[in-house]
Amino acid sequence: MTIPAAARPERGAELDLRVDALAFGGNGVARMDGYVVFVRDALPGDRVRAVVTKRKRAYAEARAVEVLEPSPDRIEPLAAHPGAPWQVLPYERQLAVKAEQVDEALRRLGGLDGFVLDPMIAAEQTWRYRNKVELSFGAAPDGGLVAGFHAPGSWEEVVGLDDCLLISERANEAMRRTVAWARAEGLEPFDRRARTGLLRNLVVREGRRTGELQLRLVTGPGDVDLESLAAAAQVEGLFVTQTDAIAETTQGGRTTLVSGAPTLGEELAGMHFAISPEAFFQTNTEMAERLYEVAADLAGLEGWERVFDLFSGIGTVGLVLAGRAGEVWGVEVVERAVADAIANAQLNDVDNAQFFAGDVRLAMRELVERSGRPDVVVVDPPRAGLSQKIVRRIIEAAPK
């Protein structure tokens, strides 16, 4: 339905809204005579005063500036944390909302019906569960250096954190030591607008089962005192990545091992994994283990099957399934991750898994010609999901 322009609120307008749902991503959903307004920092049942930040033909975006009537579900936040916006919603309600969103996506976007949605599997820990965080450097209101997360909707403001409740206390200690070192060195955060400053990001990674810590400092071009940095960080593996990219990203650039081990050790599903500093690994180790168990059960492997592991990364999914399958063939576009996968197969004495570097879109036909038709295909694609071409290639491969 097209809403007349005159009925659409202008940018900057203040609105009195009643929120009735949560959209994918966490924004509240309110309606004005059929016109949808996505409201940041609002929950279903809230009545809020909100300021419009963006106006489109079909919808507007707004930011709640005052809760006029709180939702009966609303609870006090445990911490002021930009990376945990759903903490004002009880965890049981979070699970219910996510189930509703999955159901809606399958019906509205997938065009599916008549399915049974399995119950959500609750997290083992709701705080300090992440094995990795990517922190941004910024300036506090007093000008001091901080590391934390960007304020919602802002690429300039960084909310500093001394204790990030998403990671362990030991990981926080390494973060605090590194930030204190940077302050003592007089280093400044990178300013994307002015193109000044050196410090961009701090990536902290932890082996949940091994206790190992890996830290990667991302900077712009320039020099830092690596010896004093290593002494301050006190981690099992320390890296520095230098990049001249304009956009904020922890990928790319030139990464150098400063001290310690070149990979992080982790254990999952009774297997050992070595993780390179830029390699992908599920950020919740305990729930990744549960996820792979579910995938293995759904695959119904009997020990003779040929499994294709597409977007295989460092081999976690394929290697976990290899013990139940006849053979595993993995494809991954990131060559460093493929090297990790091969090394991880050797580390775990898995001899029925092979991993290859290649773009899944282009490599599927060659893989089928080389290995034969797959019996089972597992996919763990990037956040953007599967392209239509990849879906066609999977269908063409005709897995049983």
C-alpha positions in Angstrom: 0.0 0.0 0.0 1.3 3.4 -1.0 0.9 6.1 1.7 0.3 9.7 0.4 3.4 11.9 0.9 1.5 14.2 3.1 0.7 11.4 5.5 4.4 10.4 5.9 6.2 12.0 8.9 9.1 14.3 8.0 12.6 13.6 9.1 13.1 15.1 12.6 9.4 14.9 13.5 8.5 13.7 17.0 5.9 10.9 17.1 3.9 9.2 19.8 3.9 5.5 18.9 2.7 2.2 20.2 5.1 -0.6 19.2 3.4 -3.9 18.4 6.2 -6.2 17.1 10.0 -6.6 16.6 11.5 -6.6 13.2 14.4 -8.7 12.1 17.5 -7.0 13.5 15.7 -5.8 16.7 13.9 -2.6 15.8 10.4 -2.2 17.1 7.5 -2.0 14.6 4.9 0.7 14.9 2.1 1.8 12.5 0.5 5.1 11.6 -2.6 4.5 9.6 -0.9 1.6 7.8 2.5 3.4 7.4 5.2 1.4 9.1 7.8 3.0 11.4 10.8 1.0 12.6 11.7 2.3 16.0 15.2 1.7 17.5 15.3 1.0 21.3 11.7 0.0 21.5 9.9 -3.2 22.5 6.5 -4.7 21.7 4.0 -3.1 24.1 6.1 0.1 24.6 4.5 3.5 24.0 7.3 5.8 23.1 8.2 9.3 21.9 10.4 8.8 18.9 12.2 11.1 16.5 12.1 10.2 12.8 15.7 9.7 11.4 14.8 8.4 7.9 11.8 8.8 5.7 11.0 6.4 2.8 7.9 5.9 0.5 7.0 2.6 2.3 8.4 3.1 5.8 10.2 5.4 8.2 13.0 4.8 10.7 12.9 6.5 14.1 14.8 6.5 17.4 13.0 6.2 20.7 13.9 9.2 23.0 11.5 8.5 25.8 9.5 5.5 27.0 6.1 6.9 27.9 4.5 3.6 28.9 6.9 0.6 29.2 6.0 -2.8 27.9 5.1 -5.3 30.6 8.0 -7.4 29.1 10.6 -4.6 29.6 13.3 -5.3 32.3 16.2 -3.2 33.5 19.4 -3.6 31.4 22.3 -5.3 33.1 24.8 -2.9 31.5 25.0 0.0 29.1 26.2 -2.0 26.1 25.5 -1.0 22.5 26.2 -4.6 21.4 23.4 -6.1 23.5 20.2 -4.2 22.6 17.9 -7.1 23.4 19.0 -7.3 27.1 15.9 -5.3 28.1 13.7 -8.2 27.0 13.6 -11.4 29.1 15.6 -14.2 27.4 12.5 -16.5 27.2 10.7 -13.7 25.3 13.7 -13.2 23.1 13.5 -16.9 22.0 9.8 -16.5 21.3 10.4 -13.4 19.1 13.2 -15.1 17.2 10.9 -18.1 16.5 8.2 -15.7 15.2 10.8 -14.1 12.9 12.0 -17.4 11.5 8.4 -18.5 10.9 7.6 -15.2 9.1 10.7 -15.3 7.0 9.9 -18.9 5.8 6.3 -18.0 5.0 6.7 -14.4 3.6 10.1 -14.6 2.0 10.4 -18.3 1.3 6.8 -18.9 0.2 6.6 -22.0 2.4 3.6 -23.3 4.3 2.6 -26.5 6.1 5.9 -26.9 7.9 6.5 -27.6 11.6 9.0 -25.2 13.3 11.2 -27.0 15.8 11.5 -25.3 19.2 14.4 -22.8 19.7 17.5 -24.3 21.4 18.3 -22.0 24.3 21.9 -20.7 24.8 23.9 -22.3 27.6 25.1 -18.9 28.6 23.4 -15.5 27.9 26.4 -13.4 29.0 30.2 -13.9 28.5 29.5 -16.5 25.8 31.4 -15.0 22.8 34.8 -16.3 21.8 35.5 -13.2 19.7 34.7 -9.5 19.7 35.8 -6.8 17.3 36.2 -3.5 19.2 36.5 0.0 17.6 38.8 2.7 18.9 37.3 6.1 19.5 37.5 9.2 21.6 35.6 9.7 24.8 33.7 13.0 25.4 36.8 14.2 27.3 39.0 13.3 24.3 40.6 10.2 25.9 41.1 7.0 24.0 38.5 4.3 24.4 37.8 0.9 22.8 34.2 -0.3 22.5 31.2 -0.4 20.1 29.8 2.2 17.9 26.7 3.9 19.3 23.5 2.8 17.5 23.2 4.5 14.1 26.6 6.3 14.4 29.8 5.6 12.6 31.6 8.3 14.5 30.7 7.9 18.1 32.3 4.9 20.0 30.9 3.9 23.4 33.9 2.8 25.5 33.7 -0.3 27.6 35.9 -1.3 30.5 34.1 -4.6 31.0 32.4 -6.1 27.9 29.8 -8.6 29.3 29.9 -10.6 26.0 33.4 -12.0 26.6 35.2 -13.5 29.5 36.9 -11.6 32.3 40.3 -12.8 31.2 39.6 -11.5 27.6 38.5 -8.2 29.2 41.7 -8.0 31.1 43.8 -8.3 27.9 41.6 -5.6 26.3 42.1 -3.3 29.2 45.9 -3.9 29.3 46.2 -3.1 25.6 44.1 0.1 25.8 46.2 1.2 28.8 49.3 0.6 26.7 47.9 2.7 23.8 47.0 5.5 26.1 50.5 5.5 27.7 52.0 5.5 24.2 49.9 8.6 23.3 48.3 6.9 20.3 45.1 8.3 18.8 42.0 6.7 17.2 41.7 6.7 13.5 39.3 9.5 12.3 37.7 8.4 9.0 36.6 12.0 8.2 39.9 13.7 8.8 42.0 10.6 7.9 44.2 11.2 11.0 45.1 8.9 13.9 46.5 5.4 14.0 44.3 3.0 16.0 41.3 1.4 14.2 40.2 -1.9 15.8 41.1 -4.4 18.5 40.1 -8.0 17.8 40.1 -10.2 20.9 39.7 -14.0 20.4 39.6 -16.7 23.0 39.8 -20.5 23.0 36.8 -21.3 25.3 38.0 -24.8 25.9 41.8 -24.1 25.9 41.9 -20.7 27.6 44.2 -19.4 24.9 43.9 -15.7 23.9 44.7 -14.2 20.5 44.8 -10.4 20.0 45.0 -8.5 16.8 45.5 -4.7 16.7 44.3 -3.1 13.5 46.0 0.2 12.6 46.5 2.6 9.8 49.9 3.1 8.2 52.5 4.0 10.9 54.7 2.4 13.5 54.0 1.2 17.0 56.4 -0.1 19.7 55.8 -3.9 19.2 58.0 -5.0 22.1 56.1 -2.9 24.6 52.8 -4.0 23.0 53.7 -7.6 23.5 54.7 -7.0 27.1 51.4 -5.3 27.8 49.0 -7.6 26.0 50.3 -10.9 27.6 48.4 -13.2 25.2 49.3 -16.5 23.5 49.2 -15.0 20.1 49.6 -11.3 19.1 49.2 -9.8 15.7 49.2 -6.3 14.1 47.2 -5.6 10.9 48.0 -2.5 8.9 45.5 -1.2 6.4 44.8 2.1 4.5 41.2 1.2 3.8 38.7 4.1 4.2 35.9 1.9 5.5 36.1 0.4 8.9 37.0 -3.3 8.5 39.2 -5.8 10.2 39.7 -7.8 7.0 42.4 -7.3 4.5 45.5 -5.3 4.9 48.9 -6.8 6.0 48.9 -8.9 9.1 52.1 -9.6 11.0 52.7 -12.0 13.9 54.3 -10.0 16.7 54.6 -12.7 19.3 53.4 -16.2 20.3 51.6 -18.8 18.3 50.4 -18.2 14.7 47.0 -19.9 15.4 44.6 -20.1 18.3 43.8 -23.5 19.7 40.2 -24.5 20.4 38.3 -27.7 21.0 34.8 -28.5 19.6 32.9 -31.8 19.4 35.9 -33.7 20.8 38.2 -32.3 18.1 41.1 -29.9 18.1 41.1 -26.8 15.8 43.8 -24.3 14.9 42.4 -20.9 14.0 44.3 -18.3 12.0 43.7 -14.6 13.1 41.4 -13.7 10.2 39.7 -17.1 9.8 35.9 -17.5 10.5 34.9 -19.5 13.5 31.4 -19.6 15.1 31.5 -17.0 17.9 29.7 -19.2 20.4 31.7 -22.3 20.8 29.2 -24.2 23.0 26.2 -23.5 20.8 28.3 -24.2 17.6 28.7 -27.7 19.0 25.0 -28.0 19.5 24.4 -26.7 15.9 26.7 -29.2 14.4 25.0 -32.0 16.4 21.7 -31.0 14.9 23.1 -30.8 11.4 24.6 -34.3 11.8 21.3 -35.7 13.0 19.3 -34.1 10.2 21.8 -35.4 7.6 21.1 -39.0 8.9 24.6 -40.2 8.0 25.2 -43.9 8.1 28.9 -44.0 7.3 29.0 -44.4 3.5 27.9 -41.1 2.2 29.7 -38.5 0.1 29.3 -35.1 1.8 29.9 -31.7 0.2 30.8 -29.0 2.7 30.3 -25.7 0.9 31.8 -22.6 2.4 33.9 -24.9 4.5 36.0 -22.3 6.3 38.6 -23.9 8.6 36.8 -27.3 8.3 34.8 -27.4 11.5 31.5 -28.7 10.0 33.1 -31.1 7.5 35.5 -32.6 10.1 32.8 -33.0 12.6 30.7 -34.9 10.0 33.7 -36.9 8.7 33.5 -39.4 11.5 29.9 -40.3 10.4 30.4 -40.2 6.6 32.3 -42.0 3.9 34.1 -39.0 2.5 33.9 -35.2 2.8 34.8 -32.7 0.1 35.1 -29.0 1.3 35.2 -25.9 -0.8 36.2 -22.4 0.5 37.2 -19.2 -1.3 39.6 -18.0 1.4 42.9 -19.8 0.8 44.2 -19.2 4.3 41.1 -20.9 5.7 41.6 -23.9 3.3 45.1 -24.3 4.7 43.7 -24.2 8.2 41.2 -26.9 7.2 43.8 -29.2 5.8 46.0 -28.7 8.9 43.0 -29.4 11.1 42.3 -32.6 9.3 45.8 -33.7 10.0 45.6 -32.5 13.6 42.7 -34.8 14.2 43.9 -37.7 12.1 41.0 -37.4 9.7 41.9 -39.0 6.4 38.5 -39.0 4.6 38.2 -35.2 4.1 39.6 -33.1 1.4 39.5 -29.3 1.1 39.9 -27.1 -1.9 40.2 -23.4 -2.6 37.5 -22.0 -5.0 34.4 -19.9 -5.4 31.4 -22.2 -4.8 29.6 -20.6 -7.7 32.3 -21.7 -10.2 33.6 -24.8 -8.5 30.5 -27.0 -8.1 30.5 -28.6 -11.5 34.2 -29.4 -11.4 33.8 -30.8 -7.9 31.0 -33.1 -9.0 33.1 -34.2 -12.0 36.0 -35.0 -9.8 34.3 -36.6 -6.8 30.9 -37.8 -8.1 27.4 -36.8 -7.1 27.0 -35.9 -3.4 24.7 -37.7 -1.1 24.5 -34.8 1.4 25.3 -31.1 1.0 25.9 -28.9 4.0 26.2 -25.1 3.5 27.4 -22.4 5.9 27.4 -19.3 3.7 28.4 -15.8 4.6 25.7 -13.5 6.1 24.3 -12.6 2.7 23.2 -16.2 2.1 23.1 -18.3 -1.0 22.9 -16.7 -4.4 20.4 -18.0 -6.9 23.3 -19.4 -9.0 24.6 -21.4 -6.1 21.2 -22.8 -5.4 20.9 -23.8 -9.0 24.3 -25.5 -8.8 23.3 -27.5 -5.7 20.1 -28.6 -7.4 22.0 -29.5 -10.5 24.4 -31.7 -8.4 21.3 -33.6 -7.3 22.3 -34.6 -3.8 20.2 -37.6 -2.6 
